[in-house]
Every structure is written in structure tokens, then in C-alpha cells.
Amino acid sequence: MIKTGTGKSDVWDDHCHRCGGLMVPEQVLEIRSMDFRCVSCGERIDPVILAHREKYSIRNESKTLMIGQ
């Protein structure tokens, strides 16, 4: 899944970031969550994975900005 946009107008692309395949929603009953799964490679995205990726991408962006100065 690829997040495009910023703020309240965030849009989730329906293509896998790993292989470019189609991402489909999949309900996980055990944890009552709606995840996304790639039909080509099996990549799974859930709210926890997204939170970690967002956290680490912000950290990496700040390191890049500090090094570039």
C-alpha cells in the first residue's frame, strides 16, 4: 500500500509497495481488524505495520535533513 497526499486528504493506493500487485482488504476476525493483502506476493499490511512505517520514515527523513545541512 502506498500512502499519497498529506493531512486529512490521505489516499491509499491499491498497489503493493513490494511487487506492484493488487492489494485487497481482508478482515481478520481474531483481532477485529481490517488488513490489506497483496494477491501476488502475499504482503500483509495492518494498522500496526503502518504505524511503525510512518514512525520510522519520519525518523529517517529527519536524519537526512540534519546530515544534508
Summary of the structure (lengths in Angstrom):
residues: 69
radius of gyration: 14.3
end to end distance: 31.5
largest distance: 47.9
contacts: 148
relative contact order: 0.14
helix: 36%
strand: 32%
